[in-house]
């Protein structure tokens, strides 16, 4: 599988893996200057990139960077971003500051990570009934605490 990235801004940084064992490719902010997130604030951070996977059953999933989340309380406002295989617009990362202190995003700072994921595209069918199971309609907590 191959992903072709297009730089929409010369300052854009093409995502890459920090180490040979990294699952995700780091996504960097494409900024002219620092951007500060106040506590509780959400800002859309540009990446200056767009991309095209060479297969249509690929979703480009964008996850928070664990270090930013654990150390500074900065994460993605949408938890996990989904870039569809046919989307060609610029990527923006919706960062949220969950901490009680301002956080500054610097130009070219690694702010998220990309993990390409193969998806299953189902055949959709409508039916009058579904099979019976032991759980049935049991919802949240119905399978117990252990």
Buried (B, 14 or more C-beta within 10 A) or exposed (E): EEBEBEBBBEBBBBBEEEEEEEEBBBBBBBBEEEBEBEEEEEBEBBBBBBBBBEEEEBBBBBBBBEEBBEEBBBBBBEEEBEBEBEEEEBBBBBBBBBBEEEBEBEBEBBBBBBBBEEEEEEEEEEEEEEEEEEEEEEEEEEEEEE
